[in-house]
Amino acid sequence: MSSPILLGIFIFSIIVQLSYVVYFFFRVFFISVSKQKISTSPKRKVSVIICAKNEAENLRNYLPAILSQDYLDDFGNPNFEVIVINDGSEDHTENILRTIERKFSHLRHISISSLTPRQFMGKKFALSKGVKEAKNEWLLGIDADCHPNSTQWLDRMVQSFYPDNQIVCGYGAYEYQPGFLNAFTRWETLHTFIQYASYAMAGKPYMGVGRNIAFTKRTFNQAQNNPIWNKLPSGDDDLLVRIVGNKNNVAINATEEAFTYSKSQPNWLSWLKQKQRHLSTGKYYHPTIKFLLGLYAVSHAAMWLLFFLLLNESNALLIIALLLLRCIPYWSIWHSAAKKMKEPNLGLWLPFCDIGWALYNFILSPFIFFKNQLQWK
């Protein structure tokens, strides 16, 4: 393929990338991080649902922080319940839950045997049990290996239900550790948040993260009655937004007090297995969303590949100038979003993460478009 054609594709990729900045990603600057309290008196009762499979130590470490949320009724009692579904665990999960229940009366747990016949695959069966047992219409989901950033997590997430929202997508962050794997994990999490938050703000919601999501019981029941709900053992967060979300009923919560945190994977192999599970829902997105996300990823990969191929040409200065035209607004947005979402020490890693994402898509694209994961744990 001749250089003029390669140059044309490179320029087209730059134009596509800049179009996404203009139409979608600049919206991130307008995500509210206000701490102003919205009146929710009297506070509505809510239910927190946690699905756990062999999570004894995580429950021991993190469940008390969820149970100790400052979300109280007028008499100073917890105005929420926490339901943990022990899905056939083979560790000490059952004993840990019984011990914690003796201290916190608003904790309940449901144990499911591994031999129990299942209407839904994987995590979705456990989640359906928790939703069915929940006493309240407003529900919050958080993973067993996560902890809230503050005692106000529950209160801040519930505030985003007003006035008519039925799904609230929060930020599920990873704890900081030195090294590129942790930096890339946190950047990719931030990048994903920028994508689904800006799409939702543009009236095209398509996903959330189960580490920090809120929804109504009616919304959940509507989603699980859809034929695509049971295509995967996980992906309940994405499919919930995919099936029920629209431009009027999905809210984005970027308040620091409403963040949740979990530990990132310790090595690249475990990270890769985690991402395979996360990305396998992509094939079930709405066709328009798949096209937009696909075009963004392909133009991103083409831009970086052609940049390195064209650097040896006589117009190398033009190639560098065009790349900077694209990179300056992107890196500025990422840097601003990192500050807003309290992601430390990402600035110097941004160019490497940007390039690495092209390789990331190449390696993991089969799991987006072709493969189903058969287990959720």
N, C-alpha and C positions, 0 to 999 in steps of 0.2 A: 504494500500500500504506500503510495507516494506521500511525501511530507506535506503538500498542500491539503490533502485529504485528512491526514492526521491532525494538522493544525486546525482544520475546520471542525473536526470532532472535539478537539480540545476546547476551542472557543465556545462551541455549543454546550459542552459540559459546564463551563464556567457560567454561562448565561442561565442554565437550569439551576445551578447551585445558588446563584444570586436571586433568582426568582423565589426560591424557597425562603431565603432570608427576608425578602420584602413582604411576601404574603403570609408566611407562618411565623418564623422564629423571632422577628422583632416584637411580637406580641408578648414575649416573655418579660419585657421591660414593664409591662402593665399588669403583671400578676401581683395581686395584693399580698403584702406580708404584714398588714396592719395588725397590731395587738389590741386594738380598740375592742372592748367587749360589747357584744350585741346582746340586747336583753332577750333572755329566753325563759323568763319567769312566767308561770312555774316551769321548771325544767322537766322535759319529758323523759320518761324512763327509757333506757336503752339496754341492749344486750351485746356483749362482746363475745365473739365466737372464735375459738382457737382449735384447729385440727392438729393432733399430735400423734406421731408414729415414732416410737423410740426416741423420745425427747426428754428423758428424765432430768438430765443435768441442766438443759436449757430451761425447763419449767421451774426447777429449783432456783435458778439464778434470776429469771426474768418475770415469772408470773406474779410475784409479790408487788412489783412496780405497777403492773396493770391493775391489780386489785386495790392498790392504794391511790388511785386517781382521785383528784379533788373535784368530784362530781356528786354533790350531796343534795338531799332534799332539805326542806325547811327545818327539819329536826336534827340535822347533822348526820343522817344515815346515808349510806351509799344509795344513789338513785340509779343504780345499774346492777346488772348481773353479769357474771362471766361464766361461760359454758365451755368446757374443754372436752373434746371428743377424743378419747383414747382409742385409736384405730389399730387394734391388734398388736400393740407394742409387746416386744419381747424383753425389754429392759425393766427398770424399776419405776416406770411412769405411773403405774397404778398406785404404788405405795407413796410416791411423792405427792400425788394429787390428794390422797386421803389425808396425808399429814397437813397439807396446806388448807384443806377444807375445814379442819378443826379450828383454824385460826381465823378464817374468813368465811362468814356465813353466806355471803353473796356469791360464793363459788359453787358451781355444780359441775360434775363430770359424768360423761356417758362412756361406757366401755363397749366396744364392738369386737366380737371375736373374729379372728381371721377366717373362721368357717361360716360366718354369717352370709346367707345369700344376699347378693348386692343388686340393687336396681340400677345404680350408677357406677361408673368406673372410678377406681382410685379415690382421690381426695374428695371428689364430688359426692360420694356416698356419705362420707363422714360429715361433710358440710351440710348436706340435706338433713341429716339427723339433728345437727345443732340448730339449724334454722327452724325445724319443726318443733323442737323443744323450747325455743326462745319464747319468753312471755311477752316480749315487746315488739312493736312494729319497726323501730329503728335499730339497725344492726351495724356493728363494726367488726371488721375482720383484721386480724393481725397474726403473723406466724409465730410458732412456739419459740423460734430462735431470735426473736426481736424484742426490743424493749423501747418504751416511749421515751422521748427526749425530755419530758417534764411531767409533772403531776397534772398539767392542764391539757394533755393530749386529747383526752376524751371530750372535754368541754369544747376545745377549739374545733375538733372535727364535727361535733354535733352542730355547732353554730353554722357551718356551711350548708346544712340542710335547708336553711331559710333562703328565700321564701317558699320556692316550689321544687327545689332540687330533690332528686331521688337517689342519686349516686354522687359520692364525694371521693375524689381521687387525691390522696395525700402523697407525701414524699417519703419513700422508704430508702434511707441512706445506709451506707456501710461505714463502719468505724475506720478511722485513719490508722494506717500502718506504713512504715517506710518501704520503699521499693516500687518498681514499675507495675507489677501485677496489681497491687492495691490501688495505685494511681489510675491505671487503666480501668479497673473495676468501678471506681468512684466516678471517673469521667464518663464511662459508658452509661452508668446509672443516671448521671446528670443529663447526658445527651438524650437518653430515652425520655426522661421527664420533660425536657424542652420540647421534644417532638409531640408526645401525647398531650401535654398541656396546651401548646400552641394550636394543635389541631382541634382540641376541644373548644378553645376560645374562638376558633374560626367556624365553629358549628359542625365539626366533623370528629366527634369523639370516637375512639376506637379501642382504647385499652386503659387499664389501671394496673396497680401492683397489689397483690394479696398481702404484702407486708404492711399495708396501710390503706385501707379502703372502707368506705361506709356505704350502706345501701338500705333500702326498705325491704321488709319481708315480701311485700306484694311484688316488688321488682324482681327479687330473687326467684319467686315462684313462677313468674312469667318467663324468666330466662331458662329455668330448668325444664320447662315444658316445650322448649324449642328443639327440633330434631338434631341440631348441631351440638347441643350441650353435652351429649354423652359420647362425642367422637374421641375425646381424650380423657385420661385419668386426672389431669390437672388443667391449668388454663382457665379456671373458673373466673378469675379476675378479668382477663381479656374478653372472654366470651360473654360475661355479664354486660360489659359496656358495649360489645359488638351487637348483642341481641336487643338490648333495651335502651341503650343510650341514644340521645338525640341532642339537637342544639339547645334545647330548653331545659333539660333535666340533669345535666352533668356539671358539677362544680369542681374547681381545682383549688386545693388548700395548700398554700406555700408558707404558712405561718411556722416559724421556727419551733414554737412550743408544740406543734402538732407533728413534728418529724418522728419517725421511728428509726432505730438503728439496729443493725445486725453485723456480725463478723463476716468479713470477706473470706473467700476460699483461700486455703493456705498454699496451693500450688496450681500450676496451669492445667493439669489434668483434671482435678476436681472442679475447677472453674469451667472447663470445657463441657463436662458432664452436666453441670448446672445450666449452662446456656443452651445446651441441646434441648433440655426440658422446657425452658422458658420460651424458646423460639418456635416450638412445634405448633403453636396456635396460629402462627402467621398465615397459614394457608386458608384459614376460616374467616379472615377479615373480609369486609365488604369489598367487592371488586374495585371500586374507586379508590379505597384506601390502599389496597395491594398495589395498584398502579402507581399511586403517588409515592408510597414508601419505596417501591422498586425502582422508580425513575430516580429518586433521590440517591439511593445506594449505588445504582449503576453509574450515574453521572459523577458521583464522588470517586468511585474506583477508576473510571476512565480518566478523570482529571489528573489523578496522581500518577497513573501508569504513563499517560502521554506526556506529562511534565518531564519525567525522567528520560523518556525516549527522545523528546525534542530538544533537550538541553544541549545536545551536540551540534544542533543546527546553527546556521549563521545568525538567526533571529533570536538567540538565547535571551537577550535582554527583554524582548517583547514577551517571551514565554514567562519569564520571572515576573514581569510587571502584571501580566494577566493573572498569574497565580496569587500575587499579593492583593490584587483587586478583590479576589474571592476570599482570601484568608484573613485579611484585616477585619472585615465585619464579623466573620465567624468567630475568630479568636476573641474579639471584643465581647460578643454575646456570651460566649462560654465563660470568659473571665468574669463578666458581670453576674452571670447566673451562679457561678461558683461562690462568689462573695455573698449573694443573696441566700443561697442554700447552705451556707456555712461549710463549704468543702475546702479544707486547707491544702496549701502547697500543690496546687494543680497548674499554676501558671507556666512553669518551665516545661511541664510535661505535655502541654497542649499540642505542639507540632507533632510529637511522637504518637500521641493518641489519635490525632487526625489521620496520619499515615497508617497507623495500625488498624484503624477501623476498616480500611479497604481490604486488608488481609483477613480480618475478622469476618467480613461478609462472604468472602470467597470460601473460607473454611466451613462456615455454618449455614450457607444457603441451602444445602440439601435438607436440613432440618426445618427450614422455613416453608419449603414448598412441597416436600415429598414425604418425609418420615413422620410417623407418630411415635411418641414415647409411650411405652406400655405400663410404666409404673410412675407413681408420684414421689416415691421415696426409694 
